[in-house]
Amino acid sequence: MLPAEEEFEVEIQNISGGGLCFLSDRELPVSEYLEWQFAIDIGDREIEVYGQLVWMEKKEELYLYGVKFVFLEETEQRNLITSINTIQIRRRQREKYITG
């Protein structure tokens, strides 16, 4: 079991206004009774959200987790969705520019 204040990095695979999916080399408990804090770098700012691990899938030596956000205010959720959409638009514009 992890200490309550231990921090570690994970690799976000996808994110939406309702949750995220991340990859980790750590096996973590999937439980609706545990809340995890995530500090997510979105563009030029960091957003802190809380979530519950709702599923886990073992991928070779890694673990893929699904997170459902909890305690996320509607305003925070809209800001998160706006930030995600902005990043996706910029990424598509770069890809379009590169591929011509």
CORWOUR-V690893 format. One record per backbone hydrogen bond with DSSP energy under -1.0 kcal/mol. NH is the residue of the N-H (numbers start at 0). CO is the residue of the C=O. E is the energy in kcal/mol with one decimal. If there is no record, write none. Layout:
nh=NH co=CO e=E
nh=NH co=CO e=E
This chain:
nh=5 co=2 e=-1.5
nh=10 co=22 e=-2.4
nh=12 co=20 e=-3.2
nh=13 co=20 e=-1.4
nh=15 co=18 e=-2.9
nh=19 co=66 e=-1.4
nh=20 co=13 e=-2.6
nh=21 co=64 e=-1.9
nh=22 co=10 e=-2.6
nh=23 co=62 e=-2.4
nh=35 co=50 e=-3.2
nh=37 co=48 e=-3.3
nh=39 co=46 e=-3.4
nh=41 co=44 e=-3.1
nh=44 co=41 e=-1.9
nh=46 co=39 e=-2.9
nh=48 co=37 e=-2.5
nh=50 co=35 e=-2.4
nh=51 co=67 e=-2.4
nh=53 co=65 e=-3.0
nh=54 co=65 e=-1.1
nh=56 co=63 e=-2.6
nh=58 co=61 e=-3.2
nh=61 co=58 e=-2.9
nh=62 co=23 e=-3.0
nh=63 co=56 e=-3.1
nh=64 co=21 e=-3.0
nh=65 co=54 e=-2.2
nh=66 co=19 e=-3.1
nh=67 co=51 e=-2.4
nh=68 co=17 e=-2.4
nh=69 co=49 e=-2.8
nh=76 co=72 e=-2.6
nh=77 co=73 e=-2.4
nh=78 co=74 e=-2.4
nh=79 co=75 e=-2.4
nh=80 co=76 e=-2.6
nh=81 co=77 e=-2.6
nh=82 co=78 e=-2.4
nh=83 co=79 e=-2.6
nh=84 co=80 e=-2.7
nh=85 co=81 e=-2.3
nh=86 co=82 e=-2.2
nh=87 co=83 e=-2.4
nh=88 co=84 e=-2.5
nh=89 co=85 e=-2.3
nh=90 co=86 e=-2.5
nh=91 co=87 e=-2.5
nh=92 co=88 e=-2.3
nh=93 co=89 e=-2.3
nh=94 co=90 e=-2.6
nh=95 co=91 e=-2.7
nh=96 co=92 e=-2.3
nh=97 co=93 e=-2.7
nh=98 co=94 e=-2.7
nh=99 co=95 e=-1.4
